């Protein structure tokens, strides 16, 4: 399965590489074989090869147990490190970079520069063959600087307390999706995946069109990011982010089931961070719009 989050479309987290099965639970003892533990025969599931099976292992034959397989603790630890650095960098940028009228232009410049660097690093991390902890943490630092400055500007000039509200809203979405996923209220199927992908692609294309109109026509473009339409599209963006988060959970779960290398935990942490940053930004934007309409 390929997520709209680009970092999960790499080896080990994409259906194209045989790393997703949605129609059955792992069978007992499946972790010791080279076969897809989710497969119920090649006719039912064409993705029946474990991409992490050790070389020379035949499908269905016993394989030596991996000692470097990714675990949920690895994913949690690295995600905490990555998100923690985002928070620390944001806090430092908030307190160090003044956003008063005299320095507002400089603050915007630093925020835009950090956003561009973060975007470039996100692309580099997404397409590297092997995860790079240094590059992932560097991305987190620059993303934190961008979020800290933007959050401070919104809190000072638009909606006091907006940053805390956005943080709480993001935490609530994360907890809600995790609980719904673990209890089975959200089932990640191929149909679910197709719906989320279509919605995410359509939303991004629409936002790109809106940005082009804003750049060349001035104002807020087509008005999708302000007023009543802004509220609607903000909610839609958060819902899409929540759905992508469910895809992320499924892909991490599959990676663990397949015995992905421990280094892939950095990739999982990076992907979850990208999704949570998306949700936070949309939460902050939504709070700002709602406060401006009061």
C-alpha positions in Angstrom: 0.0 0.0 0.0 1.4 3.4 -0.9 0.5 6.3 1.4 0.0 9.9 0.3 2.7 10.6 2.9 5.8 10.2 0.6 8.1 8.8 3.2 5.9 5.7 3.5 6.2 4.9 -0.2 9.7 3.6 0.2 11.0 0.0 0.6 9.3 -1.7 3.4 6.3 0.5 3.6 4.7 0.1 0.2 2.4 -2.5 -1.4 4.6 -2.3 -4.5 7.3 -4.1 -2.6 5.0 -6.7 -1.2 4.8 -5.2 2.2 1.1 -4.9 2.8 -1.7 -7.4 3.4 -5.1 -6.3 4.7 -7.3 -9.4 4.4 -6.0 -11.6 7.1 -4.1 -11.6 10.4 -0.6 -12.9 10.7 -0.5 -16.7 11.2 1.3 -18.3 14.1 4.9 -18.8 13.4 4.8 -16.6 10.3 7.6 -14.4 11.6 10.1 -17.3 11.0 9.3 -17.7 7.4 10.1 -15.8 4.2 6.4 -15.8 3.1 4.1 -12.9 3.6 2.4 -13.7 7.0 -0.8 -12.1 5.7 -1.1 -14.1 2.5 -3.8 -16.7 2.1 -2.4 -18.1 -1.2 -1.2 -16.2 -4.2 -4.6 -16.0 -5.8 -6.0 -14.1 -2.8 -3.0 -12.0 -2.1 -0.4 -11.4 -4.9 1.9 -9.6 -2.4 3.2 -12.8 -0.8 6.9 -12.1 -0.5 8.4 -10.6 2.6 10.8 -7.9 1.4 12.9 -8.4 4.6 13.4 -12.2 4.3 17.1 -13.0 4.5 18.9 -13.8 1.3 18.6 -17.4 0.2 15.5 -18.1 2.2 12.8 -19.8 0.1 9.2 -18.7 0.6 7.6 -21.0 3.3 11.0 -22.3 4.5 12.2 -21.6 8.0 14.6 -18.6 8.3 17.0 -17.6 11.0 15.4 -15.2 13.4 16.5 -11.6 13.0 18.3 -9.9 15.9 18.0 -6.4 14.4 14.2 -6.3 13.6 12.3 -3.2 14.2 10.0 -3.2 17.3 7.3 -0.9 18.5 9.6 0.4 21.2 12.1 1.4 18.5 9.4 3.4 16.6 8.1 5.0 19.8 11.6 6.0 20.9 12.7 7.5 17.6 9.3 9.3 17.1 9.7 10.8 20.6 13.2 12.0 19.7 12.1 13.5 16.4 8.9 15.2 17.7 10.8 16.3 20.8 13.4 18.1 18.7 10.5 19.8 16.8 9.1 21.0 20.1 12.5 22.2 21.5 13.4 24.0 18.2 9.9 25.6 18.1 10.2 26.8 21.8 13.7 28.3 21.1 12.5 30.1 18.0 9.5 31.4 19.8 11.5 33.0 22.6 14.6 34.0 20.6 13.0 35.5 17.4 11.1 38.7 18.2 7.8 39.2 16.2 7.1 42.8 17.1 6.3 45.3 14.3 10.0 46.3 14.0 11.1 42.7 13.5 8.1 41.1 11.9 9.6 41.1 8.4 12.8 39.4 9.6 10.7 36.8 11.5 8.8 36.0 8.3 12.0 35.7 6.4 13.5 33.3 8.9 10.3 31.2 9.0 10.1 31.0 5.2 13.8 30.1 5.0 13.3 27.3 7.6 10.2 26.1 5.8 12.1 25.8 2.5 15.0 24.0 4.1 12.6 21.7 5.9 10.8 20.9 2.7 14.0 20.1 0.8 15.2 17.9 3.7 11.8 16.1 3.7 12.2 15.3 0.0 15.8 14.1 0.6 14.7 11.9 3.5 11.7 10.6 1.5 13.8 9.3 -1.4 17.0 8.1 0.3 17.5 4.4 0.1 18.5 4.2 3.7 17.2 6.3 6.6 19.6 9.0 7.8 19.0 9.9 11.5 21.1 13.0 11.2 19.1 14.3 8.2 15.8 13.4 9.9 16.7 15.2 13.0 17.9 18.2 11.0 14.6 18.3 9.3 12.9 18.2 12.7 15.0 21.2 13.9 14.2 23.4 10.9 10.5 22.4 10.9 10.4 23.3 14.6 11.9 26.8 13.9 9.2 27.4 11.2 6.4 26.2 13.5 7.7 28.2 16.5 7.8 31.5 14.6 4.5 31.1 12.8 2.8 30.0 16.0 4.1 33.0 17.8 3.0 35.4 15.0 -0.5 33.9 15.0 -0.7 34.0 18.8 0.4 37.7 19.0 -1.5 39.1 16.0 -4.5 36.8 15.4 -5.5 34.6 18.2 -3.9 34.6 21.6 -3.5 31.0 22.8 -3.8 29.6 19.3 -0.6 27.5 19.6 -1.7 25.7 22.7 -5.2 25.1 21.2 -3.6 23.6 18.1 -1.2 21.4 20.1 -4.2 20.1 22.2 -6.2 19.6 19.0 -3.3 17.7 17.4 -2.9 15.5 20.4 -6.6 14.8 20.5 -6.6 13.7 16.8 -3.6 11.5 17.4 -5.1 9.8 20.4 -8.5 9.4 18.8 -7.1 7.8 15.6 -4.8 5.5 17.6 -7.7 4.3 19.9 -10.0 3.9 16.9 -7.4 2.0 15.0 -6.4 -0.3 17.9 -10.1 -1.0 18.7 -11.0 -1.8 15.1 -13.3 1.2 14.6 -11.0 2.2 11.7 -10.1 -0.6 9.4 -7.4 0.1 6.9 -8.5 -1.7 3.7 -7.7 -1.2 0.1 -11.0 0.7 -0.3 -10.1 3.0 2.7 -6.7 3.5 1.2 -8.1 4.4 -2.2 -10.6 6.9 -0.7 -7.9 8.6 1.4 -5.5 8.8 -1.6 -8.2 10.3 -3.9 -9.2 12.8 -1.2 -5.6 13.8 -0.4 -4.6 14.2 -4.1 -7.7 16.2 -4.9 -7.2 18.4 -1.8 -3.6 19.1 -2.7 -4.4 19.9 -6.3 -7.1 22.3 -5.2 -4.8 24.0 -2.7 -2.1 24.4 -5.4 -4.7 26.1 -7.7 -5.7 28.4 -4.8 -2.1 29.2 -4.2 -1.5 30.1 -7.9 -4.6 32.4 -7.9 -3.3 34.0 -4.6 0.2 34.6 -6.1 -0.9 36.0 -9.4 -4.3 37.5 -8.5 -3.5 38.7 -5.0 -5.6 38.3 -1.9 -6.6 34.9 -0.7 -6.9 33.3 -4.1 -10.2 31.5 -4.5 -11.0 32.0 -0.8 -10.5 28.4 0.3 -8.3 29.3 3.3 -10.4 32.1 4.9 -14.0 32.7 6.0 -16.6 29.9 5.9 -14.9 28.1 3.1 -11.6 28.2 5.0 -13.3 26.6 8.0 -14.8 23.8 5.8 -11.5 23.2 4.1 -9.6 23.3 7.4 -11.8 20.6 8.8 -11.4 18.5 5.6 -7.6 18.9 5.8 -7.6 17.7 9.4 -9.8 14.7 8.6 -7.5 13.8 5.7 -4.5 14.1 8.0 -6.2 11.8 10.5 -6.9 9.2 7.8 -3.3 9.4 6.7 -2.3 8.8 10.3 -4.3 5.6 10.3 -2.4 4.5 7.1 0.8 5.3 9.0 -0.2 3.1 11.9 -1.0 0.2 9.5 2.2 0.5 7.7 4.3 0.6 10.9 2.3 -2.4 12.1 3.1 -4.3 8.9 6.8 -3.3 9.0 7.0 -4.8 12.5 5.1 -7.9 11.5 7.6 -8.4 8.6 10.6 -8.0 10.7 11.8 -4.7 9.0 15.4 -3.7 10.0 15.7 -1.6 13.1 16.9 1.4 11.1 13.5 1.6 9.4 12.1 2.9 12.8 13.7 6.2 11.8 11.7 6.2 8.6 8.5 5.5 10.6 9.3 8.3 13.0 9.9 10.7 10.2 6.6 9.8 8.5 4.6 10.1 11.6 6.2 13.5 12.3 5.4 14.8 8.8 1.7 13.8 9.3 1.5 15.3 12.8 3.1 18.6 11.5 0.4 18.6 8.8 -2.4 18.2 11.3 -0.9 20.9 13.6 -0.6 23.5 10.9 -4.2 22.9 9.8 -5.3 23.1 13.4 -3.5 26.4 13.9 -5.0 27.8 10.7 -8.5 26.7 11.7 -8.1 28.3 15.2 -6.9 31.5 13.5 -9.9 31.6 11.2 -12.4 30.9 13.9 -10.9 33.6 16.1 -10.9 36.1 13.3 -14.6 35.4 12.7 -15.6 36.2 16.3 
